[in-house]
Amino acid sequence: MLKSIIKYLFSTALALGLLYWAFSSSNIQWQDIFDTFAEANYQWILLSVLISIFSHILRAWRWEALLGAMNFYPGTLRTFSAVMIGYFANFIVPRMGEVSRCGSLTKTASIPFTQSFGTVITERIIDLLGLLFIVFIAFFIAWEPMQQYLFPNASMPSTYLIVSTALILSTLIALLLFFKNKIGLLWESFTSNNKLGKILAGWVVGILSIKDVKNPQKFIFFSILIWVCYYLNAYVLLLAFPVSQSLSLSAGLMVLVMGTFGMATPTQGGIGAYHKLVSATLVFYLIPIKDATVLATFFHGTQMVTILLLGGLSFILTLFLTQIDAKPIESK
């Protein structure tokens, strides 16, 4: 209990510290925020919110595909509600989203926690691979201007970035293949003789469910479309403000990457880290620091309001949903 309290206080202090750093470095005033908000084109903002909601629906559909591989069929309503409850929980307590969404499906659809949690880990692995690909593309596109900005006296062509990345990945894959038998024996011993190992084995069942997905093409399509929606959401928000509406498509990609890193920090909903990283990215694209900080605040605010509203409504909805058995009788 004490450890949890300390972690929560640390994440809160970190969020406040990063938020103070972002705002103090820009010397921003409340009037600056009001003025920028007044200049916004709320048609673009509404479109960004709709895109964001659609990305959450896609995530629910993709999760359904993984659960279906284990013969669990909770339905889109329960799955979407669980996804939104997970996002909502992350804005209250960092890293609680995964636990909360799986707990929600256990309550509403009788799906064992360890197995649903395994599918969430699968999602995270897929998301990580997607993020790595997006990061590589973003830095490849912006490599030369970024190099001139950070290291004006250095010169390293973008082809070096491709070659070095390929070498690192090849080395890692070779090591995994070389030691795969030894890794397999250690894993078998750990999962059969250890309580934690048995829990992890349940997670692995969920992770391996990806190979049993009935329609892998649809699963891949959902995964790609989720990232497309994330990108469109970031770029459409840039179009909503006069100061950023002329930025390039690659600027939207960099905002997406840095914003994702910010949201991944151990703070409530990425508060503070998102503001600092996104504002720094916009400054890189020659947006004044004051405007950049206001824009980052607005971008984060639209996500936060959307998630808190939908997450809160989803939590209330689950109180009234009857519990079902998500596994068909013939598969038991």
C-alpha positions, 0 to 999 in steps of 0.5 A, a space after each residue: 500500500 505504501 509503495 503504491 502511494 509513493 509511486 502515485 506521489 512520484 508520478 504526480 510530482 513528475 507531472 507537475 514538475 514537467 508541466 511547470 518546466 514547459 510553462 515557465 520556459 515559455 513565459 506564457 500568460 492566461 491571456 495567451 491561452 484564451 487568445 489562441 483558443 479563440 483563434 481555433 477553427 473548431 470544425 477541424 477540432 471536431 473532426 480530430 475528436 471524431 477521428 480519435 473516437 474512431 481510433 478507439 473503436 478500431 482498438 476495440 475491434 482489434 482486441 475482439 479479434 485477439 479475444 476471438 482467437 481464444 473463443 471469447 466473444 464479449 461484443 463491441 459494446 463491452 470491449 469498447 467500454 473496457 478500452 475507454 475505462 482503461 484510458 480513463 484509469 491512466 489519467 487517474 493512476 499511471 499504468 492502471 489502464 491495462 489492469 482496468 480494461 481487463 478487469 472490466 471484461 472479467 466483470 462484464 463478460 467473464 473472461 479470465 483476467 490472465 488471458 485477457 491481459 495476455 492479449 493486451 500485452 500482444 497489443 502493446 507489442 504490436 503497438 511498439 512495433 508500429 511505433 518503432 516503424 513510425 519513429 524510423 520513418 519520421 526521423 528519416 524524413 526529418 533527419 537532415 533538418 534535425 541534424 542541422 538544428 542539433 549538430 550544425 557542424 556534423 554531417 551524417 547522411 540519412 542512409 547511415 541511419 538506415 544501415 546502422 538500424 539494419 545492422 542492430 536489428 540483424 544482430 538482435 535477431 541472430 542472437 535470439 535464434 542462436 540461443 532459442 533452445 536455451 531460452 526455451 528450457 529456462 522458460 519451461 522450468 520457470 513456468 512449471 515451478 514458479 507461481 509468477 511463472 504460471 501467471 506469465 504462462 497465462 499471459 503467453 497464451 494471450 500473446 500467442 493468440 495472435 497466430 490463431 486470429 481468424 482473419 489476420 488480414 483484418 487484424 493487420 488492417 486494424 493495426 495500420 488504420 489505428 496509426 493512420 487515425 493517430 496521425 490524422 488526429 495530430 495533423 488535423 489539430 495543426 490545421 485548426 490554428 493559424 500559426 500551425 496550419 501551414 506546417 508540412 505533413 512530416 511535422 504532423 508525423 513528428 508531433 505524433 511521435 513525440 506526443 506518443 513518447 510523452 503519453 508513455 511517460 509514467 505520469 497521469 495521462 502523459 501530463 507535463 511530458 506531452 506538453 514539453 515534448 510536443 512544444 519542443 517539436 513545434 519550436 523545431 518547426 519554427 513555431 514561437 515557444 509561447 504559441 507552441 506551448 499553448 498548442 501542446 496544451 490544447 492538443 493534450 486537452 482535447 484528448 483528455 476531455 474526450 477520454 474522460 467523458 467517454 471513459 466516465 460514461 463507459 464506467 457508468 454503463 458497465 454498472 448496468 451491463 449484465 454479466 455474460 459468458 463470452 465463451 460459446 457453450 460448444 467451445 467449453 
